[in-house]
Amino acid sequence: MVFGSALLTLSLAACGQTASSATHQPSTITIKSSGMTSLWSYHPHPLVALKPFNVNVSLRTANGKPVTNAHIVVSLHMTIMDMPHQTMVLQNVGHGHYRGHGIFLMAGTWDMTANVDALGHHTKENISVNVSD
């Protein structure tokens, strides 16, 4: 059962975007879906191709309680090229916090699609990010 879906576009840019023009892109966002709020952050900021990055997600119920037993799988997909998807499973680090690591293979606009299974429901969240050279 899909109980919420959110699309938040952080930045849209062509392949080859430079780091200096990507500095206006936020590195922390909040997505509210039915019954849950997720706070997403990633580092470093801005994201850079072929450099490791971290994704942190904090999940809370509508009442503000941590969601402690979620399963989150993030798929990375470049929007303008037919490249294979990369996936990462976020690790539960306690108290409703989840963490994962990845590498974007080239500069451009990428979709980070998270499939979140929590509280007996499934949510799909999509975040578009710009990755610099």
N, C-alpha and C positions, 0 to 999 in steps of 0.2 A: 504494500500500500504506500503510495507516495503521498505524504502529508504536507509537503511544501517544496517549493522550488524557487530559487532566487538567481537572478543574473545581475551581476554587478560588474560593469566595465570600468576598470581602473585607468586604462590607457589603450588607445589604438594607434599603432604606428607601423610604418613600413619596415621591411627587413633592412637592417643596417642602421637602425636608430642609434645615435650616440648617447653616451652616459650623461653628458651635460644637459641635453634636452629632455632626459627622462627623470630629472630630479623633482618634478612636480607631482609625480605619481605617489599616492599614499602607500605606506607599507603596513597599515593596520586598518581593517574594515570590520564592520559588524553586519551580520545577516540574521534577520529574524524570520523564522519559518513557524508554522503552526506548532506550538508547544515547546519550541526551543529557540535559543539565541546562541549564535556562534560568533566568537571573536577570532578573526584570522590575523596573523602577522607573519611576515617573512623577513629574513635577513640574509645577506646584506641588502642594503638599499642604496642605490638601485641594483636590481638584478643584473648579472653579467654572464654572458654566454661562456660555457666551459669552466665556470667557477662554481664550487659547491654552494648550496643555499639551504637554509632551514625554514621549515613551515611549522608554525605553532598554532594550535586551535584550542580554544577554551569553549566548552559546551555547558550551557545552563538551561534548566527548565524555565518555563514561563514564570515560576515562582522564585527563580534565582538560585535554585539548588544545583550543585554540580552533577553532570551526567557522567557517571563513573564507569559505565560498562559499554561504551560505544565501540563500534568497529568502523574505522574511516580508511577508505582507499582513495588516493588521489591519482588521477591520470593526467599526464602532461601531453598536450597536443599542439603543434604549431599550426596556426590558423591558415596560413597562405601556402603551405607546402604539404605534400602527401608523405609525411614522415611517420614512422611507427610510433604508437603511443608508448610513453614510459609510465610506469606505475610505481607508486610507493605506498606502503601500508604504514599509517601513522601509529606510533607506539603510545600506549597509555602510560603517562608518567605520574598519574595520581590526581585526585581532587578535580576531575573534569578537564584535565589538560592532556593534550596529545601532541606528539612531535614527530616530524619526519625530515628526511634529507634527500636532496636530489641535485641534478645538474641539467641545465638547459643546454642543448647541443649547438644552438646558433642564435644569433640576435634576431629579433622580430617580435611579433605579437603571438603569445601563447595562451591557450586556455588551460587553466587548472580546474579540473572537474572532480569534485569530491562526492563520493557515494558514502553516505552516513547511515549506518544502521544503529538505531538507539531507541530506547523506550518502546520497543516492539514495532517500530515504523522504519520506513526507508525515505531518506531525503537525498536529492541530487542538487548540488550547488555548483555553479559555474562562476569562476572569477577569471577575467582576462587581464593579463599582465604584459608589460613591455619589457623585453630583455635587451640590454645594450651589448655592444661589441666588447 
